[in-house]
């Protein structure tokens, strides 16, 4: 029995939430996404949340309310990658983070709990990963991040 949870040509890297405005191909126009609510979500995943707007298509006014996110690895698939497919940049090396954010204006994180595997061979890097030049207006209310023993 294989431990692989997906076929490599599929998009994504086992993220519990994935939102992007990345165009499907170079001739596509970027759109924007706004007013999304993610409420009462419990997940165990091998990768973090991926929120990637783009220069021409911001993500705006996102809300994460009452989320319980557990991050641990159980397959032998490579970590340390984000997936911009089908368009944009393809697979890109990137530190593993609880939430990766790019090109966002307005994000509320309210009552969110992250738990991390303490397996030293499958290192996690950051709870939140963003650049202040592309992410604005973040609000953290009752946010927790901690290790758990397997």
N, C-alpha and C positions, 0 to 999 in steps of 0.2 A: 504494500500500500504506500502510495506517495504521500509525503507531507506537504507537497506544494498545493497552495490554496487557490491558485489561479493560473491561467495560461499566460505566458510572458507577452504575447501580442496584445493582451487586454490592456486598457488604459488603467492607470492608477497603481498605487503601491501599498494597498491595504489600509487606506485612510478611513477613519470612521465618518468623516465629513470632508467633502471635496467640492469647492466652488471656484470656478475660474471664468474669466471673460476672454481667455486666450482664443483667438480666431482659429478656425479649423484648417485654414491654409492661407498663404500669403496674399491672396486676392480678396479675402473676407474682410468685412468691416468689423471693427471691435464694437461690441455693445456694452451696456452697463447693467449691473444687477443691484437692486436696492430693496430695502425693507424685508429682509429675510429673518424669520424667527426659527430658532432651533430650541425646542422646549422638551424637558423630561426625556433625555436620551442617556442610556447606559450602554457602554460599549467596552469590548476588549479587543485591541487591535495591535498590529505589528508596526504601525506608523502613526504619526500625528495628524491632526486636522490640517488641511491645506486650503488656504484662502488666498487666491491670486487674481487680483484685478490686473489691469494693464494700463499703460500710459494713456491710451485712448478710450479706456473703458473701466472706470472705477467700480469697485464694490463699495456700497454705502449703506449705512444704517442697518447693520447686522446685529442680532441679539442672540446670545447663548444664555439660556436660563435653565437652571437645574440640570446640569450635565454631570455625569459620573463616568470619567474616562480612565481606563486602565490600559497601560502600554506594556506589552511584553512580546517577546519573539518566541515562536515555537516551530518555525520552518527554517530551512537552510538558505532561503532566498537572500540575496544581497540587500543590506540596509544602506543608509546614507545616500539615497537617491530621491529626487522629486520628479514627478511625471507631468510634463506639459503637453503630452500627446492629446489629440492627434496633430495639432499644429504647433506653433511657437518653437520651443527649443528641444523637444524630445525629452529624453531622460537626462537629468543634470545631477552631478554630485552635490550633495548638500548635507550639512549636519542634521541629525535627527532631532526633531523638536516636538513638543506637545502641540503647539499651534504655530504654523508658518504663515506669515502675513506679508502681502505685497499689494501696494496700490489700493489702499482702503481709506475711506473717510467715514468714520463713525462705526465703532464696535463696542458693544456692551457685553461684558462677561460677568454674569451675576449668578452666584452660587454654583460655581464650577469646581469640581474636585478631580485632580489628576493624580494617579498612582503610577509609579514607575517600577519596573523590574530592577532588582539589584544585581542581576547576573553580570559579572565583570567582563564577560566575553561579548556582551551585546549592549555596549555603552550607549546611553542616551545623553544628549548634549545640553539642551536648553528647554525650559518650560515654554517660553515665548520667544519667537525669533522674528524680528522685524527691523527695518531701517526707518528711522524717524523722518527721512526725506520722502518716503512713499506711504507712510501710515500715520494718520492723524485722528485725533478725537477718540482715544481708547479710554474706556471706563472699566475698572476692575472693582467689583463688589463681591466680597466673600469668596475670594479665589484661594484655593489650596493646592499645593503640589507637594507630594511626599513619596518616599520609597516604600515598597512593600517586599516582604520576604516570600520567595516562591516555595 
